[in-house]
Amino acid sequence: MAPKHHGLTRALLSTILFLQPVLSVPGIGTLLPRASPPSSISTSLSTSISTPTPSVSMSSLATATTCNGHAEYCTRSYSNITFVGSHDSPFVGPLPQQNQNIDVTAQLDMGIRYLQAQTHHSVFDKNVLELCHTSCFLEDAGTLKAFLETVKKWLDANPNEIVTLLLTNGDSVAISEFGDTFSSSGINSYTYTPSASPLSLSDWPTLGEMISSGKRLVVFLDYGADTTKVNYILDEFTYYFETPYGVTDAKFSSCKIDRPSDASATGRMYIVNHFLDVDILGVLIPDRDKADSTNAATGEGSIE
Ligand SMILES: *[C@@H]1O[C@H](CO)[C@@H](O)[C@H](O)[C@H]1NC(C)=O
């Protein structure tokens, strides 16, 4: 399914998490950030990558003809694809602590392929992981299990699509609890486990290989991942750097490395936090009024 950028503009708020794992050649459907990273970063990224060595021969697979909406993505490495994501994807509604206008299924239907979400322990049951924004008293979007079931249902219905989850672990919950929640939702049948830990940038499989293997969900956690215990929940900052978040500059002029601090871009994919906030008396909230330009494919402040 091809991303529909004009639809995105209207339906999603200014909270698009824009992801561009490596600098890619502007191609059909390939979205590039408006501001390119400094040339030193792009140089180190592009020179650090060699041609990916597929771990599975394409000829032995039932080859997908379309991968994430494009035939040419089938032979591209996961680490060489730009995915458009949504920040705080489950927090849907008009309130200041909410970030999106449409629910997760509608986001996926519109072309979002990277869902970020915050997790916390439920205030009612400490054994349950809940999707809450900072605090479950402020915003509680239901259980992580229900969210994973929703994503699983979408993957079931869309067999040629790869989706990535980026979860945060604000309460330092044990990784086994995440593993248990993934298992109970059934979505662990789709989770991708790298052949090495960590997997180097050049060793990621192609989208075609991932689709053929059925392992179409890539999962990252910001803190507390331990692949010796749950092998498919990957440590975000081993694989990525992020640009600053909470941006209030509508031109998104900075692409500097924010996290991990002092990280090198070499060997990492990257996350561009292309969601715009507005400062209301010291509190940053989504800049809904600018969503049309922030989420646009082209123009000032867009994801171009
Ligand atoms: C990324 O994909 C583009 C387009 O297919 C290709 O030209 C480029 O060589 C790829 N880069 C890497 C590092 O594989």
The ligand as an ORCA input file, in Angstrom:
! r2SCAN-3c Opt
* xyz 0 1
  C      20.531      1.661     -0.912
  O      19.597      1.530     -1.950
  C      19.934      2.270     -3.116
  C      18.787      2.144     -4.109
  O      18.567      0.814     -4.448
  C      21.235      1.740     -3.686
  O      21.604      2.505     -4.822
  C      22.321      1.851     -2.644
  O      23.490      1.258     -3.112
  C      21.877      1.145     -1.376
  N      22.860      1.383     -0.347
  C      23.378      0.407      0.338
  C      24.378      0.834      1.332
  O      23.081     -0.754      0.175
*
